[in-house]
Each structure stands twice: as C-alpha cells, then as structure tokens.
Amino acid sequence: MTTRRTPPSSSAPVAPGARSAGRADRAAPARAVDVRSWVGGIRLSGFMVIMLSLVVLGAWVLVPTLGTYLDQKQRIAALEHSVQVTQKQIDDLTAERERWNDPAYITAQARERLFYVKPGEVVYLIDNDIDPAAQPVEQAAVSDTAQVKSSDWAGQLLRSVTGAGLAKTAAGSAAR
C-alpha cells in the first residue's frame, strides 16, 4: 500500500497557531449547514422510538419524585438546625441549674437581687449613682412660638357634647 501525500498548496488542516503570515489575511469560507439534510438523515427505528418514549416517561415519573425528595431534604436540614438550637438551649439551662445547686451562687444572688444581708452587716444603697455628665439633659423647647397650655380637656369635651345636644337647630325649626 502506498500512502498518498497531499501537496503543500492543498487545504490540509492546520493548527490555529501554526498558520503562516501569508494565509492569515485570507478568511476561511464559512460552512453552511443545511438543516433539512441533517434532519432528513435521522432515521428512527421502532426500538429507538420505544427507548425515547421510555426515557420521557421515566423523566415524567421521576421529576415530581425528585422535587419531593429535595423538599424533604430541606425540611430535614431545617429540623436538624432546630434540634441544634434546642440542644444549645438545653445545655444553657442545664448549666444554669448546676449554678443554682452551688450554695455560694445562691447566696450571691440573694444578696444582689433581694438585698439580703447577714446579721451584723450594714448595707448602703446609693440612688442615682450616675455621673452627672452622663445624665440625659432635659429636652429644650421645640419652638419659641409653641407653648404648653394647661387646659381641662375633659371639661371642654363635656361642654362641647352637652352644647351640641341641647342646641336648637335653625334649619330644622324653619323647615317645619
């Protein structure tokens, strides 16, 4: 057998980086794809149609099942997170219970919260022990023209309601 060599001027496949400078300025013609000939080239056999329909049927059956599976996985993850949070709360409460089993902690809490003292001790309570610089200042007046008036709004409301109820209407008596 003899091998056939292609002449150098023929259009043999060339790697993109290996093109010569003389060929770079010529554009390669675009290949037109005829869709009708491509679709016409597809031949469907009976076995192929059955297999394709089984794949479509399998996808139709499995997609809702897959959605349910993913939903359940999300629920499981949320419940596991809830269990972790609850376990942390249980651990905190257990530690709190262990602290209350200590007599020194109970004594400290009774002294702090309920102001209990041992016999013979003197307790000094200091009210308003905040630094004067840290105390909030009184709010300044919002406006020079707006003033606070002390008025009896309940009395004014009562006078307004009784006045409206006892008044004679001019339109009602003239129309009759």
C-alpha positions in Angstrom: 0.0 0.0 0.0 1.2 3.4 -0.8 0.4 6.4 1.2 -0.9 9.4 -0.6 0.7 12.7 0.2 -1.1 16.0 0.0 0.6 18.8 -1.8 1.5 21.8 0.3 -0.9 24.0 -1.5 -3.9 22.0 -0.7 -6.2 22.8 2.2 -4.9 20.4 4.9 -6.0 21.0 8.5 -3.6 23.4 10.2 -3.4 24.2 13.9 -4.5 27.8 14.6 -1.1 28.9 15.9 0.8 27.3 13.0 -0.7 29.3 10.2 1.7 31.3 8.1 1.5 35.0 7.8 0.5 34.8 4.1 -2.6 32.8 4.9 -3.7 34.9 7.9 -5.1 37.7 5.8 -7.3 35.2 3.8 -10.6 34.4 5.6 -11.7 30.8 5.6 -15.2 30.4 3.9 -18.0 29.7 6.4 -19.5 26.3 6.2 -23.3 26.4 5.6 -25.3 23.8 7.5 -28.3 22.5 5.8 -30.8 21.7 8.5 -33.1 19.8 6.2 -30.5 17.4 5.1 -29.4 16.9 8.8 -33.0 16.2 10.0 -33.6 14.0 6.9 -30.5 12.0 7.8 -32.1 10.9 11.1 -33.7 7.6 10.8 -36.0 6.4 13.7 -36.4 2.7 14.2 -39.1 1.2 16.3 -36.6 0.3 19.1 -35.4 3.9 19.1 -38.9 5.3 19.4 -39.7 2.9 22.3 -36.5 3.8 24.1 -37.1 7.5 23.6 -40.7 7.2 24.9 -39.4 5.2 28.0 -36.9 8.0 28.7 -39.6 10.6 28.5 -41.9 8.5 30.7 -39.2 8.0 33.2 -38.5 11.7 33.4 -42.2 12.4 33.7 -42.4 10.0 36.7 -39.1 10.9 38.4 -39.3 14.8 38.2 -42.1 15.1 40.8 -40.4 12.5 43.0 -37.2 14.4 42.8 -39.0 17.6 43.8 -40.5 15.8 46.8 -37.0 14.5 47.7 -35.4 17.9 47.6 -38.3 19.4 49.6 -37.9 16.7 52.3 -34.1 17.3 52.4 -34.7 21.0 53.0 -37.2 20.1 55.8 -34.7 17.7 57.4 -32.0 20.4 57.3 -34.3 22.9 58.9 -35.3 20.4 61.6 -31.7 19.5 62.3 -30.9 23.1 62.8 -33.9 23.4 65.1 -32.6 20.4 67.1 -29.2 22.1 67.4 -30.7 25.3 68.7 -32.9 23.4 71.1 -29.9 21.4 72.3 -27.9 24.6 72.9 -30.8 25.9 75.0 -30.9 22.7 77.0 -27.2 22.9 77.6 -27.6 26.5 78.8 -30.4 25.6 81.1 -28.5 22.6 82.5 -25.5 24.9 83.2 -27.9 27.4 84.9 -29.4 24.6 87.1 -25.9 23.5 88.1 -25.0 27.0 89.1 -28.2 27.1 91.3 -27.0 23.9 93.0 -24.0 25.8 94.4 -24.7 27.4 97.8 -22.3 30.3 97.1 -24.2 31.2 93.9 -27.5 31.2 95.8 -26.0 33.5 98.5 -24.7 35.9 95.9 -28.0 36.0 94.0 -29.9 36.6 97.3 -27.6 39.5 98.2 -27.7 41.0 94.8 -31.4 40.6 93.8 -33.2 40.6 97.2 -30.7 42.7 99.2 -30.3 40.1 101.8 -27.6 40.7 104.4 -26.0 38.6 107.1 -26.6 39.5 110.7 -24.4 42.4 111.7 -23.8 43.7 108.2 -24.7 47.3 107.2 -25.8 47.9 103.6 -25.7 51.2 101.9 -27.9 51.8 98.9 -26.8 54.6 96.6 -29.5 56.1 94.4 -28.7 57.9 91.2 -25.0 56.9 91.1 -24.7 58.0 87.5 -22.0 60.6 86.7 -23.7 64.0 86.2 -22.0 64.3 82.8 -23.6 61.1 81.6 -27.1 62.0 82.8 -29.5 63.0 80.0 -30.3 66.7 79.7 -33.8 68.0 79.6 -35.2 68.5 76.2 -35.1 72.1 75.0 -38.2 73.8 73.8 -39.1 72.8 70.3 -40.2 76.3 69.2 -40.4 79.8 70.7 -43.9 80.2 69.5 -45.3 76.8 70.6 -46.2 76.9 74.3 -47.7 74.3 76.6 -51.1 75.4 77.9 -52.7 73.7 80.8 -56.3 73.1 79.9 -59.1 71.0 81.1 -59.7 68.9 78.0 -62.3 66.7 79.8 -64.3 69.7 80.8 -64.1 71.2 77.3 -65.3 67.9 75.8 -68.2 67.7 78.2 -69.3 71.3 77.4 -69.0 70.6 73.7 -71.1 67.5 73.8 -73.8 69.0 76.0 -73.9 72.1 73.9 -74.3 70.2 70.7 -77.1 68.0 72.2 -79.1 70.9 73.7 -78.8 73.4 70.8 -81.8 74.1 68.7 -81.1 73.9 65.0 -82.3 76.8 63.0 -82.7 74.8 59.8 -84.8 72.1 61.5 -87.3 74.5 63.0 -87.7 76.8 59.9 -88.3 73.8 57.6 -91.4 72.6 59.6 
